[in-house]
Amino acid sequence: MVRLVVGDMPQLFLSGDSGNTWTEISIDQLWDALGDLLAVRGGE
């Protein structure tokens, strides 16, 4: 499950296998990860 919290500092929370643990990811980190994924896929 993914939950997006929008506020002064938008944050994305990803639930762990237990469903009770939330990992905090900043939007900047998310975009960086997406950019890396697209770069890798585009390079193939």
C-alpha positions in Angstrom: 0.0 0.0 0.0 1.2 3.5 -0.8 0.1 6.6 1.0 1.0 10.1 -0.2 1.0 12.9 2.4 0.9 16.4 0.9 1.8 19.4 3.0 4.6 21.8 3.5 7.0 18.9 2.8 5.2 16.3 0.6 6.2 12.8 1.7 5.5 9.3 0.4 4.9 6.4 2.9 5.4 2.8 1.8 4.1 0.1 4.0 6.3 -2.9 4.9 5.5 -6.5 4.7 3.8 -6.3 8.1 1.6 -3.4 6.9 2.2 -1.6 10.2 5.7 -0.2 9.4 5.8 2.9 7.2 9.0 4.0 5.5 9.3 7.7 4.9 10.5 8.8 1.5 10.9 12.3 0.4 9.5 13.4 -3.0 13.0 14.3 -4.1 14.3 10.8 -3.3 11.3 9.3 -5.2 12.0 11.4 -8.3 15.7 10.5 -8.1 14.8 6.8 -8.0 12.3 7.2 -10.9 14.8 9.1 -12.9 17.4 6.3 -12.3 14.8 3.6 -13.4 13.9 5.5 -16.5 17.6 6.1 -17.4 18.4 2.4 -17.0 15.3 1.3 -19.0 15.9 3.9 -21.7 19.6 2.8 -22.0 18.7 -0.8 -22.9 
